[in-house]
Amino acid sequence: MLISTMNDLPGYEIEEVYGEVFGLTVRSRNVGSQIGASLKSMVGGELKGMTKMLAEGRAHATERLVEEAEGKGANAIVAFRFDTSELGTTWTEICAYGTAVRARKL
């Protein structure tokens, strides 16, 4: 699956547009990482547990995005983006989205 943040694909012709596709996951932080993050935020620095959780969430959301696009018959996704939001105090929603297309190499 070819995935691009651009609206077109240089060297390819978009033959068909299948429409919007997205992959969604909601992640919950564990109590230990919350306490560690709270303490770390007092002194500054990277919150490695949170970084790992978000990276894994993005990968999972992207996998779901690709599955949905393949299910529609697409071989590429254009205008690819991520969106994240907090749900309450412990949940993070991660959404990968874009437009599923069938592209042909020129």
Backbone as CSV, one residue per row, in Angstrom:
resi,resn,N_x,N_y,N_z,CA_x,CA_y,CA_z,C_x,C_y,C_z
1,MET,0.859,-1.178,0.000,0.000,0.000,0.000,0.895,1.228,0.000
2,LEU,0.711,2.086,-0.982,1.435,3.350,-1.060,0.653,4.383,-0.245
3,ILE,1.316,5.026,0.712,0.662,6.015,1.565,1.414,7.330,1.434
4,SER,0.675,8.411,1.145,1.299,9.718,0.954,0.511,10.806,1.670
5,THR,1.233,11.748,2.244,0.564,12.910,2.848,0.180,13.939,1.792
6,MET,0.681,13.760,0.560,0.339,14.688,-0.525,-1.044,14.363,-1.086
7,ASN,-1.582,15.291,-1.854,-2.896,15.083,-2.461,-2.804,14.388,-3.813
8,ASP,-1.588,14.229,-4.317,-1.382,13.498,-5.558,-0.152,12.617,-5.374
9,LEU,0.133,11.810,-6.383,1.271,10.898,-6.320,2.136,11.122,-7.551
10,PRO,3.230,11.847,-7.418,4.103,12.067,-8.581,4.535,10.727,-9.184
11,GLY,4.418,10.640,-10.514,4.773,9.399,-11.201,3.638,8.396,-11.280
12,TYR,2.489,8.764,-10.736,1.314,7.885,-10.757,0.107,8.668,-11.277
13,GLU,-0.811,7.947,-11.851,-2.102,8.514,-12.227,-3.161,7.899,-11.323
14,ILE,-3.982,8.737,-10.717,-5.072,8.224,-9.890,-6.231,7.881,-10.816
15,GLU,-6.548,6.597,-10.884,-7.576,6.122,-11.795,-8.955,6.107,-11.179
16,GLU,-9.006,5.878,-9.869,-10.307,5.820,-9.198,-10.151,6.250,-7.741
17,VAL,-11.163,6.968,-7.267,-11.190,7.402,-5.871,-12.276,6.612,-5.163
18,TYR,-11.907,5.949,-4.069,-12.855,5.135,-3.309,-13.429,5.877,-2.105
19,GLY,-12.828,6.984,-1.749,-13.376,7.794,-0.666,-12.550,7.727,0.608
20,GLU,-13.100,8.361,1.632,-12.421,8.476,2.917,-12.295,7.120,3.599
21,VAL,-11.135,6.908,4.191,-10.901,5.720,5.017,-10.241,6.171,6.313
22,PHE,-10.466,5.414,7.362,-9.804,5.764,8.621,-9.543,4.523,9.455
23,GLY,-8.584,4.661,10.334,-8.264,3.635,11.310,-8.263,4.300,12.671
24,LEU,-8.906,3.699,13.626,-9.105,4.326,14.928,-8.685,3.372,16.032
25,THR,-8.037,3.919,17.056,-7.735,3.151,18.258,-7.834,4.078,19.455
26,VAL,-8.228,3.533,20.564,-8.275,4.283,21.826,-7.354,3.566,22.794
27,ARG,-6.421,4.298,23.342,-5.432,3.731,24.253,-5.652,4.256,25.658
28,SER,-5.421,3.395,26.620,-5.535,3.770,28.026,-4.159,3.692,28.660
29,ARG,-3.804,4.718,29.387,-2.530,4.709,30.100,-2.695,3.923,31.383
30,ASN,-1.670,3.154,31.748,-1.763,2.409,32.999,-1.405,3.316,34.170
31,VAL,-1.770,2.916,35.350,-1.564,3.733,36.547,-0.090,4.040,36.758
32,GLY,0.769,3.066,36.527,2.207,3.276,36.715,2.758,4.353,35.798
33,SER,2.341,4.329,34.525,2.844,5.340,33.596,2.264,6.706,33.912
34,GLN,1.040,6.747,34.418,0.450,8.027,34.803,1.226,8.657,35.958
35,ILE,1.563,7.863,36.956,2.316,8.372,38.100,3.698,8.815,37.644
36,GLY,4.349,7.978,36.826,5.668,8.330,36.302,5.630,9.591,35.472
37,ALA,4.600,9.742,34.644,4.463,10.938,33.807,4.234,12.171,34.668
38,SER,3.438,12.024,35.710,3.183,13.154,36.606,4.467,13.615,37.280
39,LEU,5.260,12.659,37.762,6.529,13.007,38.404,7.510,13.611,37.404
40,LYS,7.578,13.026,36.213,8.506,13.516,35.187,8.125,14.920,34.731
41,SER,6.827,15.217,34.692,6.402,16.541,34.232,6.850,17.645,35.182
42,MET,7.147,17.286,36.427,7.634,18.283,37.388,9.074,18.702,37.086
43,VAL,9.868,17.767,36.573,11.280,18.071,36.324,11.590,18.252,34.843
44,GLY,10.682,17.893,33.980,10.885,18.050,32.540,11.529,16.823,31.921
45,GLY,11.497,16.756,30.621,12.089,15.641,29.887,11.041,14.815,29.174
46,GLU,11.539,13.886,28.383,10.649,13.032,27.598,9.930,12.022,28.486
47,LEU,8.675,11.813,28.201,7.869,10.797,28.871,7.913,9.547,27.991
48,LYS,8.931,8.720,28.198,9.196,7.600,27.290,8.047,6.600,27.209
49,GLY,7.398,6.327,28.329,6.263,5.410,28.295,5.122,5.960,27.455
50,MET,4.885,7.259,27.560,3.817,7.890,26.770,4.194,7.918,25.286
51,THR,5.470,8.198,25.004,5.938,8.213,23.619,5.750,6.841,22.989
52,LYS,6.114,5.789,23.718,5.959,4.427,23.211,4.489,4.106,22.962
53,MET,3.622,4.498,23.898,2.193,4.230,23.753,1.636,4.924,22.510
54,LEU,2.025,6.175,22.277,1.514,6.901,21.110,2.056,6.318,19.812
55,ALA,3.330,5.930,19.789,3.911,5.327,18.587,3.206,4.010,18.248
56,GLU,2.954,3.194,19.260,2.240,1.930,19.034,0.811,2.197,18.573
57,GLY,0.177,3.199,19.150,-1.184,3.553,18.749,-1.247,4.022,17.311
58,ARG,-0.267,4.833,16.888,-0.229,5.289,15.490,-0.047,4.113,14.539
59,ALA,0.835,3.185,14.902,1.057,2.018,14.049,-0.225,1.187,13.933
60,HIS,-0.926,1.003,15.040,-2.166,0.221,15.038,-3.245,0.934,14.214
61,ALA,-3.374,2.248,14.380,-4.362,3.012,13.607,-4.051,2.937,12.112
62,THR,-2.768,2.994,11.758,-2.374,2.910,10.349,-2.692,1.533,9.780
63,GLU,-2.456,0.478,10.552,-2.808,-0.878,10.108,-4.297,-0.967,9.797
64,ARG,-5.113,-0.420,10.667,-6.571,-0.456,10.440,-6.965,0.372,9.218
65,LEU,-6.293,1.499,9.013,-6.530,2.341,7.839,-6.243,1.549,6.566
66,VAL,-5.110,0.881,6.522,-4.720,0.100,5.348,-5.720,-1.030,5.107
67,GLU,-6.144,-1.709,6.153,-7.132,-2.788,6.009,-8.425,-2.270,5.380
68,GLU,-8.883,-1.098,5.832,-10.120,-0.551,5.272,-9.935,-0.170,3.806
69,ALA,-8.793,0.436,3.481,-8.526,0.831,2.091,-8.442,-0.400,1.189
70,GLU,-7.737,-1.432,1.643,-7.650,-2.674,0.859,-9.023,-3.295,0.661
71,GLY,-9.867,-3.211,1.674,-11.218,-3.744,1.581,-12.056,-3.047,0.520
72,LYS,-11.715,-1.818,0.211,-12.422,-1.064,-0.833,-11.788,-1.264,-2.205
73,GLY,-10.660,-1.976,-2.263,-9.993,-2.218,-3.540,-8.885,-1.225,-3.854
74,ALA,-8.500,-0.405,-2.912,-7.475,0.612,-3.140,-6.075,0.016,-3.079
75,ASN,-5.152,0.671,-3.779,-3.741,0.298,-3.668,-2.883,1.468,-3.178
76,ALA,-3.557,2.575,-2.831,-2.846,3.742,-2.315,-3.790,4.589,-1.463
77,ILE,-3.176,5.402,-0.593,-3.916,6.358,0.235,-3.227,7.710,0.074
78,VAL,-4.005,8.725,-0.274,-3.469,10.085,-0.382,-4.073,10.957,0.712
79,ALA,-3.452,12.103,0.938,-3.891,13.055,1.970,-3.928,12.395,3.350
80,PHE,-2.929,11.557,3.626,-2.839,10.821,4.882,-2.544,11.767,6.037
81,ARG,-3.270,11.601,7.155,-3.099,12.437,8.339,-3.348,11.610,9.597
82,PHE,-2.879,12.159,10.725,-3.194,11.638,12.049,-3.930,12.712,12.820
83,ASP,-4.794,12.279,13.711,-5.450,13.184,14.648,-5.473,12.468,15.994
84,THR,-5.177,13.196,17.052,-5.250,12.609,18.388,-6.076,13.511,19.282
85,SER,-6.713,12.910,20.249,-7.466,13.698,21.229,-7.526,12.920,22.534
86,GLU,-7.726,13.643,23.595,-7.849,13.036,24.919,-9.320,12.788,25.218
87,LEU,-9.601,11.611,25.743,-10.958,11.271,26.174,-10.874,11.053,27.678
88,GLY,-11.359,11.986,28.439,-11.218,11.904,29.885,-9.776,12.165,30.278
89,THR,-9.368,11.607,31.401,-8.018,11.858,31.891,-7.038,10.732,31.591
90,THR,-7.532,9.592,31.106,-6.623,8.461,30.911,-6.680,7.842,29.524
91,TRP,-7.564,8.285,28.659,-7.704,7.673,27.346,-7.234,8.629,26.264
92,THR,-6.570,8.072,25.267,-6.132,8.847,24.109,-6.684,8.185,22.856
93,GLU,-7.377,8.969,22.047,-7.895,8.487,20.771,-6.884,8.852,19.691
94,ILE,-6.556,7.881,18.844,-5.641,8.121,17.731,-6.358,7.701,16.460
95,CYS,-6.448,8.616,15.515,-7.144,8.349,14.260,-6.188,8.617,13.093
96,ALA,-6.054,7.643,12.219,-5.316,7.801,10.963,-6.371,7.876,9.866
97,TYR,-6.244,8.856,8.967,-7.251,8.972,7.926,-6.654,9.478,6.616
98,GLY,-7.374,9.260,5.554,-6.936,9.693,4.235,-7.978,9.313,3.198
99,THR,-7.576,9.406,1.932,-8.472,9.074,0.830,-7.922,7.847,0.110
100,ALA,-8.741,6.808,0.016,-8.364,5.575,-0.661,-8.517,5.754,-2.166
101,VAL,-7.487,5.346,-2.899,-7.504,5.476,-4.366,-6.890,4.248,-5.011
102,ARG,-7.171,4.105,-6.306,-6.422,3.139,-7.113,-5.514,3.968,-8.024
103,ALA,-4.220,3.725,-7.903,-3.237,4.487,-8.677,-2.471,3.563,-9.610
104,ARG,-2.084,4.118,-10.751,-1.315,3.373,-11.749,-0.018,4.117,-12.026
105,LYS,1.098,3.375,-11.977,2.399,3.982,-12.244,2.474,4.391,-13.717
106,LEU,2.948,5.608,-13.963,3.068,6.100,-15.347,4.285,5.523,-16.056
